């Protein structure tokens, strides 16, 4: 079932973007459930492989330290500053 919050705020199952205006929402019915999307590209991705986006387990968000390490690895290419 599509993720829905108060006052018709929907969450795109592909990119997890919040969508507030029902008039601008693109939708698709799959197994008698209505899913809402922020853009046609997300809708097309969902239509091509809905099982990929309908997993019941939500991806775990990274903590502050993990995000910092990701940024550090990206900035240094995965090498400590002394090894450049």
Backbone as a ProteinNet text record, in pm:
[ID]
protein_1_A
[PRIMARY]
XXXXXXXXXXXXXXXXXXXXXXXXXXXXXXXXXXXXXXXXXXXXXXXXXXXXXXXXXXXXXXXXXXXXXXXXXXXXXXXXXXXX
[TERTIARY]
83.8	0	88.1	42.8	119	134.3	248.6	274.3	200.9	119	39.4	44.9	55.5	55.8	-61.8	-69.9	-179.9	-185	-304.9	-328.7	-279.3	-291.5	-257.1	-112.1	-21.8	120.1	162.1	205.1	243.9	395.7	447.6	590.3	611.7	692.3	724.4	797.9	750.5	816.8	952.5	984.2	1111.4	1220.2	1196.3	1299.3	1273.4	1159.4	1120.3	1097.3	1071.3	1042.3	899.6	878.2	743.8	670.7	544	460.9	337.7	314.2	206.2	81.6	97.9	-16.7	-76.1	-199.1	-257.8	-284.4	-301.4	-327	-205.7	-86.3	37.6	94.5	25.6	78	46.7	149.5	129.8	105.6	14.4	-17.4	-20.6	-17	-20.5	-83.4	-174.5	-239.8	-172.1	-130	-61.7	-119.2	-173.5	-238.6	-342.8	-423.5	-533.1	-488.2	-359.3	-308.6	-264.3	-286.8	-248.9	-117.4	-20.3	110.2	124.5	185.7	199.5	346.8	374.7	512.5	534.4	659.7	693.8	714.2	752.7	782.1	755	747.5	723.3	837.8	961.2	1075.5	1063	1020.4	1001.2	886.7	781	666.2	708.8	786.3	832.6	925	1012.1	1101.3	1021.3	916.7	832.3	757.2	702.4	626.6	716.6	842.6	932	972.1	975.5	1015.3	955.8	825.6	762.1	811.8	851.6	896.8	1023.7	1104	1226.8	1195.1	1084.4	1050.2	946.9	894.9	791.6	844.2	970.7	1026.8	974.5	939.1	880.5	982.3	1107.3	1209.1	1263.7	1255.4	1307.5	1459.1	1531.3	1675.9	1709.8	1809.6	1849.1	1926.5	1892.4	1962.3	2098.1	2195.2	2328.6	2335.1	2414.9	2435.9	2535.4	2556.3	2645.1	2787.1	2838.8	2975.4	2990.7	2895.9	2903.7	2897.3	2813.5	2807.1	2938.4	2998.7	3127.5	3234.5	3238.5	3338.2	3316.7	3192.7	3164.1	3216.3	3192.7	3241.2	3393.8	3456	3601.8	3661.1	3603.6	3651.8	3633.6	3523.9	3499.5	3600.6	3630.4	3721.9	3866.8	3905	4044	4066.9	3963.6	3977.6	4000.7	3965.6	3979	4116.5	4205.2	4341.2	4354.5	4427.6	4451.9	4539	4531.2	4605.8	4756.6	4812.7	4957	5002.1	4910.9	4946.6	4927.5	4900.5	4877.8	5002.8
-117.1	0	123.2	228.7	352.9	412.3	471.5	533.2	666.5	687.6	809.5	864.2	994.9	1061.2	1157.5	1236.1	1330.3	1432	1480.8	1585.8	1549	1425	1378.2	1405.7	1376.2	1382	1239.4	1218.9	1087.1	1079	958.6	936.2	847.9	897.5	824.1	694.5	576.7	451.4	431.6	509.5	493.6	580	710.4	801.7	848.8	810.3	845.6	995.3	1067.5	1210.4	1229.3	1329.4	1359.7	1442.9	1408.4	1476.7	1529.3	1659.7	1718.6	1752	1786.5	1830.9	1715.5	1672.8	1559.3	1586.7	1711.3	1742.4	1719	1732.5	1717.3	1576.2	1488	1354.6	1260.4	1190.9	1084.6	956.9	874.4	753.7	631.5	514.9	387.7	286.1	205.2	103	-30.9	-95.9	-224.8	-314.3	-429.1	-522.3	-450.2	-368.7	-291.6	-191.1	-157	-49.2	65.1	187.3	303.7	358	375.9	430.3	565.8	660.2	797.2	829.1	910	936.7	1086.1	1129.9	1271.4	1308	1211.6	1239.4	1115.7	1138	1026.6	925.8	972.7	881.4	782	830	739.9	643	692.4	607	497.3	534.3	436.2	332.4	376.7	283.5	184.7	232.8	146.2	45.5	92.2	4.2	-105.6	-73.5	-173.6	-282.1	-250	-350.3	-314.7	-335.3	-294.8	-370.4	-496.8	-574.4	-516.9	-450.5	-389.3	-279.8	-209	-95.8	-129	-250	-287.1	-373.6	-371.7	-446.5	-384.9	-469.3	-419.7	-352.7	-389.3	-332.3	-203.6	-95.1	33.2	33.5	98.4	105.2	184.2	135.1	199	326.4	433.6	559.9	552.6	617.9	620.7	724.1	694.9	787.6	896.4	988.2	1101.1	1055	960	913.6	845.1	763.3	694.4	793.2	895.9	998.2	1074.9	1105.2	1174.2	1090	960.6	873.3	862	858.2	856	981.3	1096.4	1223.1	1228	1178.6	1176.3	1086.7	967.7	875.7	933.5	1003.8	1064.8	1176.1	1256	1368.7	1323.8	1214.9	1170.7	1052.7	1003.8	886.7	758.9	759.9	641.8	626.8	725.9	719.4	826.6	798.3	900.3	1012	1135	1248.2	1225.7	1144.2	1121.8	1034.7	967.3	871	925.8	1051.9	1107.2	1125.6
0	0	0	-64.7	-71	67.8	89.3	217.8	220.7	322.8	329.4	470.8	480.6	609.9	614.2	720	737.6	624.1	597.7	497.6	358.5	320.6	186.2	149.7	237.9	205.4	172.7	49.5	3.2	-4.3	-1	-15.1	-137.6	-229.9	-351.5	-313.2	-357	-319.2	-386.1	-487.4	-557.7	-494.4	-483.6	-433.3	-290.6	-232.3	-95.4	-75.6	-184.6	-175.9	-127.4	-41.8	6.6	-97.6	-119.3	-218.1	-145.4	-150.5	-71.9	-153	-278.8	-358.6	-437.4	-403.8	-475.5	-622.8	-662.9	-803.5	-891.2	-833	-908.8	-902.5	-833.8	-808.3	-923.6	-970.7	-1069.7	-991.5	-1036.1	-959.8	-1050.9	-986.4	-1056.5	-962.4	-1014.1	-933.7	-959.6	-850.3	-859.1	-751	-789.7	-696.6	-611.4	-673.5	-613.3	-507.6	-504.1	-418.9	-509.3	-464.8	-543.6	-489.2	-578.3	-543.3	-611.8	-542.9	-593.1	-614.4	-717.8	-758.6	-779.7	-759.8	-776.2	-922.9	-1005.4	-1146.4	-1230.5	-1360.5	-1452.5	-1450.9	-1428.9	-1425.6	-1310.1	-1193.7	-1078.5	-1106.2	-1167.3	-1201.2	-1298.8	-1400.9	-1499.3	-1436	-1345.1	-1276.2	-1192.1	-1126.1	-1045	-1131.8	-1243.7	-1333.2	-1389.6	-1418.5	-1477	-1378.1	-1246.7	-1147.4	-1010.4	-990.9	-864.9	-742.9	-758.7	-643	-581	-662.4	-612.2	-510	-529.5	-444.2	-337.5	-337.7	-241.4	-127.8	-104.3	7.5	136.4	231.6	355.3	445.9	435	521.4	459.3	535	489.2	507.7	416.6	434.5	561	631.9	756.9	727	797.3	778.2	846.2	784.5	841.7	952.2	1051	1160.4	1122.6	1213.8	1190.2	1158.9	1234.2	1212.6	1077	1037.6	908.3	793	804.7	699.5	691.1	807.3	809.7	740.3	772	709.3	558.7	514.9	371	302.6	364.1	307.4	306.3	414	422.3	314.8	297.2	193.3	54.1	32.9	-98	-124.6	-22.9	-39.8	-57.1	8.3	4.1	-89.3	-151	-238.1	-158.8	-30.9	52.7	116.5	93.1	150.5	258.6	364.3	464.6	405.4	458.8	401	392.5	479	476.6	358.9	294.2	188.5	47.7	32.9	-102.4	-173
[MASK]
++++++++++++++++++++++++++++++++++++++++++++++++++++++++++++++++++++++++++++++++++++

